[in-house]
Each structure stands twice: as C-alpha cells, then as structure tokens.
Amino acid sequence: MDRQSANSKLMTSGSIPLLLVQFSLPLLIGNLFQQLYNTVDIIVVGNFVSKEALAAVGSVTPIINTLIGFFMGLSTGAGVVISQYFGAQDEENLSKSVHTSVTLSFVLCVVLSLTGVLATPFLLRMMQTPSDVFEEAALYLRIYFAGLSGLLLYNTASGILRSVGDSRRPLYFLIFSTIINILLDLLFVVAFGWGIAGVAWATVAAQSLSALLGIFVLIRSKESFRLDFKKLGMEKSILKKIFHIGIPGAVQMSLTGFSNVFVQSYINRFGAAHMAAWSCYTKLDQIAFTPMTSLSAALTIFTGQNVGAGDMNRAKGGTKWTLILNYSIFALVATVLMIFAPQLIALFNRDEEVVRLGTFFIRFITPFYVFPAMNQTMLGTLRGVGDTKLPTIFMMTSFILIRQIYLYLAWTFSGNLILISLGYPVGWMCSAVSMFLYYLSGRWQKNRTVVVE
C-alpha cells in the first residue's frame, strides 16, 4: 500500500497541530457546505413561501437527526476500524472493512428510508406540531426520507476516504452538489412554484449526485481501499468490530436526536413565530458547531491512526492541541454571533417577531458553547481509541435523562421561555464535565479497542 499517495494521509508523524488543522479544514468547509443543504431550504421558504413553511422545514431537523444519527454512529465505528487498519498497513483487512461498510450502508438505506416515511406522522404528533404547520412538515419529511439513500451513501464513501486521510475529494463533491442544491431550490420554488416540496426534491437530487461521485472515486481507486462490487458482503469479524465501536455511538446519536424532538415539542407550544425563530437559531447553531465537530472528526482519525501504530503519547498530544484550537475558535465564533445576531436571523425571515425571538435565542445560549468545545474534544479522542461505551452513557444521561427531566420541570412549574431555552446548555454542561473527568481518570486507556492484531 502506498502510504503517502496523493490523496491519502498518514498522521503518525509530523507536527500535530499542523496535521489537525490541515486535515480538519477540508472537513470544516465540507461540513459548512453540508449545512447549506437545509440552510438554503430554510432561507428559500422563509423568503419566498411563508413563515409557516419556514417553521415546518426548520422544526423537522430533530426528526431527521433521530434516524440519520443511528447511521452516523455506525459510520464512526467503521471509520475507526478502517483508520486503524490503514495506520497498521493491513491491506487485506482494510479492503474487507471497506466492503463490509458499504454493504451495511446499502442495507441501512432501505431500512431507514422505510422507517422514516412510515414514522413521519407519529413523530410530528409527538412534537405537538401545530395544525397550520403539520401538512407541510409531513410532506417535506416524506420526500426527504424517500431519497435518504443519497445522503447515507455519500457519508459512507466520504467516511472511507477520510479514514485514510483524504478529506479533499469529499469536499469537492460536496461543494458541487451544494451548488446544484441551491440552483434547484431556486428553480423548483421560485420559478416552478412547488413550495416546500420543491426544496425537498432539490435536496434529494443534490445529495444523490454527491453519493454517485463518492462511490465512483472508490471504484476508480488504485489503492487497497478500492471498491469492487464483486467483493461486497459482510465479513463477520469486521462487522463485529464495527458494531462494537459503532453501536454505542449509534444509539447515543439517535437517542440524542430523539431527545431533541421533545425539546422542539416544548418550543412548538409557543406557536409558529417561536418555531420559526427557533429554527433560525438552531440552523445558525449547527453552523457554529461545525469547527468543533470538524476538529473532533479529525482528532478521531488522528487518534485511530496513532493507536493503530502503537503511539499513545502522540494520540494524547492530539487531544491537547484540539482543545486549544477549539477554545480559540469558540471565542471568535461566539463574538460574531453575539454582535450580528439580528442581521443573521433576518437572512432567514424579516418578520419582526421572528427576528426578536431569534436574536434572544442566539445571545442567551451562545456563551454556553464553552461546554460543547470540551465535549467534542473528549469525544474525538475516545472514539478514536474505540472507547465508546462509557462516553455514550455520559451523553445519553446528559442529553436525554437530565435534559428531559429539566424541561419537564421547567415547563410544569413555570412555562417560561428563558428556562425552556436552557434545555440545551444543561445537557451540554453535564456531558462536558463527566467526559472531562473520565478523561482525567485515565480509565479510557484501559478501555480502548485496538482492532489490529
């Protein structure tokens, strides 16, 4: 295997902060472009359809994340396995891992699409979606889930490429498909007048294009992670390792998304204006999170490769530098959001009530990003070493149990918007503190999973 090919990157030597920045920058740009899919949808419907359509598209994000979160958790497990075999230069098992991951993705495409389409009405009722928003939200979700395979297969292909250090080509595919999405949004909604269905079909078409590009690159590759459809199948030993690492994360991510369905349900009780404002805030929130999640993803691959190479001290160095970088970025992002909150909300919708409420959400919650910066760093390291069970317990306890208990009490005894808005920060704080204390204890080093033999 050519360890230093033009596209793959081995991160077992060289400057740690430089490697993390070099690898995470394409991830960051890619994540920003990926956020543009739903962001453009919201901007288009908010400016060219209605406030209710904005509320409909924005409020369904927790439902989408509930199902996609499960897939992304398993993908993380596959990425750790692939990155460790790549770091150990084990060509045979690297190839088996790639084909097992792709086969598993095809199966999950069918399962998750059917589940999403069938569960849409139930989930919308669970969120207490108002009647003036319900039908449009249901239409958007059904189209989105029917075309879910494009998103899942793109993430599979790009995850494989990133696991071997290639973060550039997935970025190029994403930029191309995002531009297509924007053009189709304008064509379907502004020119054809398809409304909320137009933005859904535009997203499905663009995501399918990015998937085709990613799969094409894997098929054309000359390296040992090349995709050959004749080799598709699930290697039992590899699948077991993917599940061992990925299932805890899959459960955690899907249940966290499901937990956010309940957060959304409390916001929905305040009406369409609050839903629209919260949708604007959460979209900006997801964009603000991308530097942290990108560095966390880079740290996971960095850690996985160095664990595979047997260099735990270098893996720890990656944690230290990621924490420094995350807090530096947090200071910059928080400053921009706090100052320009009204202007940012107005990009989505210029309704005075929506702008006022959205500005409040941003300025009130943004300072609490200090906790996700810590949480994402710890998570990147622990996923990279394959220790996912206890971190999953910490996050599920914080984001599901504690957050839901807090929201129930806040609504029952006050019904105050400010207290309800603290639902996210309460979960962030509990998770960050528990993860940091666990990292300091050193127990994660004993609980690590090394897949190479």
Secondary structure, DSSP 8 states (H G I E B T S, - for coil): --TT-SS----SSS-HHHHHHHHHHHHHHHHHHHHHHHHHHHHHHHHHT-HHHHHHHHHTHHHHHHHHHHHHHHHHHHHHHHHHHHHTT-HHHHHHHHHHHHHHHHHHHHHHHHHHHHHHHHHHHHTT--HHHHHHHHHHHHHHHHTHHHHHHHHHHHHHHHHTT--HHHHHHHHHHHHHHHHHHIIIIIIT--THHHHHHHHHHHHHHHHHHHHHHHHH--STT---GGG-S--HHHHHHHHHHHHHHHHHHHHHHHHHHHHHHHHHTT-HHHHHHHHHHHHHHHHHHHHHHHHHHHHHHHHHHHHHTT-HHHHHHHHHHHHHHHHHHHHHHHHHHHHHHHHHHHTT---HHHHHHHHHHHHHHGGGGHHHHHHHHHHHHHHHTT--HHHHHHHHIIIIIIHHHHHHHHHHHT--HHHHHTHHHHHHHHHHHHHHHHHHHTHHHHS------
